[in-house]
Amino acid sequence: AKRSGSLKHAVEEYALSHGIDDIDLMFPDAQLIEKTPEFLSRRMEWVAKVMGGARKSPFAKVRTHFADITEDEARAKGYITGELKREEFFAVMRRETTPQTIYKKQKLDRDDMIDITDFDVVAWLRAEMRVMLDEEVARAILLGDGRDISHEDKISESNIRPIASDHFLYATTVTINLNDASSNIQELIDAVINHRKSYKGSGLPTMFTSETVIAQFL
């Protein structure tokens, strides 16, 4: 007796012997598991945290004023009768920030919109643009966009000021070299604990880091 290598081959032989020319019509077409293409993207969990932590202002231009009263010249002084009373001195600093538009542009031909009937391609593209726009804004807030200063698409760091490179008045900088062969993750832990005195915010601080650093904690 003759044996076939697969069920499909056996069915094809049977069909040909009974006058069926196109056996593929007997087998169902492959079906999509998801109606829309899935996005292959970078990890995005941190984006919502950064965007949610940004304070919104109804004004296009914002200005901040700070008076530094930590210097010795700003301290209260003891008074001796008959002695000259000296005025206190403290520095006042201000910074003005203006807005910048960040955009994400996408193109879709009308014929393609009509031809694609399996899913709403416009809604799908809009979702992609929203995700990528939020990621770009969050990156600019946290680290800067990473483009060279001369790049035509550079997000100006005087408009969206990166936390990682901001002035020491607004952000405390602690430098740790974890790439050194003799260093370890304990140095990072000790540095963060030792510089808690510089933290003047409210609530619990959030740590943004890479998967490589997280792996060193484990």
C-alpha positions in Angstrom: 0.0 0.0 0.0 1.2 3.5 -0.8 1.7 5.9 2.1 1.5 9.7 1.9 3.8 12.0 3.9 1.0 14.3 5.1 -2.7 14.5 5.5 -2.9 17.4 3.0 -0.9 15.4 0.4 -3.3 12.4 0.9 -6.3 14.6 0.5 -4.8 16.2 -2.7 -4.3 12.8 -4.2 -7.8 11.7 -3.3 -9.2 15.0 -4.7 -7.3 14.7 -8.0 -8.5 11.2 -8.5 -12.1 12.4 -8.0 -11.9 15.5 -10.3 -11.2 18.4 -7.9 -8.7 20.7 -9.6 -8.0 23.3 -6.9 -7.8 21.6 -3.5 -6.7 24.8 -1.7 -10.3 26.0 -1.9 -11.1 23.3 0.6 -8.8 24.6 3.3 -9.6 27.8 5.3 -7.6 30.9 4.9 -5.3 32.1 7.7 -7.1 34.4 10.1 -5.7 37.4 12.0 -5.5 36.9 15.7 -5.7 40.7 16.3 -7.7 43.0 14.0 -5.0 45.7 14.0 -1.2 45.3 13.7 0.5 45.2 17.0 3.2 47.9 17.8 6.7 46.8 18.4 7.9 49.6 20.6 10.3 50.4 23.4 9.2 50.0 27.0 6.7 52.8 27.7 5.7 52.3 31.4 7.7 55.3 32.5 6.1 57.7 30.0 2.8 58.0 31.9 4.6 58.6 35.2 6.7 61.4 33.8 3.7 63.0 32.0 1.5 62.7 35.0 4.1 64.4 37.2 4.3 67.5 35.0 2.4 70.5 36.3 0.3 72.3 33.7 0.1 76.0 33.4 -2.6 78.1 31.5 0.1 80.6 30.4 2.3 80.2 27.4 5.3 81.8 29.1 6.2 81.1 32.7 8.6 82.7 35.1 10.0 81.5 38.4 11.5 83.6 41.2 13.7 82.2 44.0 15.3 83.9 46.9 18.3 82.1 48.4 18.2 82.5 52.2 20.6 79.7 52.9 23.8 81.9 52.9 25.3 83.3 56.1 24.5 86.8 55.0 20.8 86.0 55.3 20.9 84.8 58.9 19.4 86.7 61.8 22.0 88.5 63.9 22.5 89.2 67.5 22.2 92.9 68.6 24.3 94.8 71.0 23.0 98.2 72.2 24.8 101.0 70.6 26.2 98.9 67.7 25.4 99.4 64.1 22.6 97.1 62.8 23.6 95.6 59.5 21.1 94.7 56.8 20.7 91.1 55.6 21.5 90.1 52.1 20.2 87.4 49.9 20.3 86.7 46.2 17.1 86.6 44.1 17.2 84.5 41.0 14.6 84.2 38.2 14.1 82.1 35.1 11.8 82.5 32.2 10.7 79.6 30.0 8.9 79.9 26.7 7.0 77.1 24.9 8.0 75.0 21.9 5.8 72.9 19.6 6.6 69.2 19.4 4.9 67.5 16.5 4.4 64.0 14.9 3.4 64.0 11.3 2.0 61.1 9.4 0.7 60.6 5.9 -2.1 58.4 4.6 -3.5 58.3 1.1 -7.3 58.5 0.8 -7.3 55.4 -1.5 -5.6 53.4 1.2 -8.1 54.5 3.7 -10.9 53.3 1.5 -9.2 50.0 0.6 -8.3 49.0 4.2 -11.6 47.6 5.5 -10.3 45.2 8.1 -9.8 47.9 10.8 -10.0 51.6 11.3 -6.6 52.6 10.0 -7.1 56.3 10.9 -7.7 55.5 14.5 -4.8 53.0 14.5 -2.4 55.7 13.1 -3.7 58.3 15.6 -3.0 55.9 18.5 0.6 55.3 17.1 1.1 59.1 16.9 -0.1 59.7 20.4 2.2 57.0 21.9 5.2 58.3 20.0 4.5 61.9 20.8 4.1 61.2 24.5 7.3 59.3 24.5 9.2 62.1 22.9 7.9 64.7 25.3 8.6 62.5 28.3 12.1 61.9 27.1 12.7 65.6 26.6 11.5 66.3 30.1 13.6 63.6 31.8 16.8 63.5 29.8 16.6 65.7 26.7 15.8 64.4 23.2 19.4 63.2 22.6 19.7 65.0 19.3 22.8 67.2 18.5 22.4 70.9 19.2 22.7 71.6 15.4 20.0 69.1 14.4 17.0 70.7 12.7 14.6 68.6 14.8 16.3 69.4 18.1 13.9 70.1 21.0 15.4 73.2 22.6 16.5 72.6 26.2 15.7 76.2 27.1 12.1 75.5 26.3 11.7 72.0 27.7 14.4 71.8 30.4 15.7 68.3 31.0 15.7 67.3 34.7 18.9 65.3 34.3 20.9 68.4 33.2 19.0 71.2 34.9 20.6 73.9 37.0 21.6 72.9 40.6 19.0 75.3 42.0 16.2 73.2 40.5 17.7 69.6 40.6 20.4 68.0 42.7 23.1 66.2 40.8 25.0 63.3 42.2 27.7 61.7 40.0 28.4 57.9 40.3 30.5 55.9 37.9 28.9 52.4 37.8 31.0 51.5 34.7 34.2 51.4 36.7 35.4 47.9 37.2 35.8 48.4 41.0 32.4 50.0 41.5 29.2 48.2 42.5 25.5 49.0 43.0 26.0 49.7 46.7 27.8 52.9 45.8 24.5 54.1 44.1 22.5 53.1 47.2 24.9 54.9 49.6 25.0 58.1 47.4 21.2 58.3 47.2 20.9 57.9 51.0 23.7 60.4 51.7 22.1 63.0 49.5 18.6 62.7 50.9 19.3 66.0 52.7 19.1 67.7 49.3 15.6 66.4 48.6 13.1 69.2 49.2 10.1 67.9 47.3 6.9 66.4 48.6 5.7 62.8 48.4 7.8 59.7 47.6 10.6 60.1 45.0 10.6 58.0 41.8 13.6 56.4 40.3 13.9 56.1 36.6 16.7 53.9 35.4 17.7 51.2 32.9 17.0 47.5 33.0 20.8 47.0 33.4 20.9 48.9 36.6 17.8 47.1 37.9 19.4 43.8 37.2 22.4 44.8 39.4 20.0 45.4 42.3 18.7 41.8 42.1 
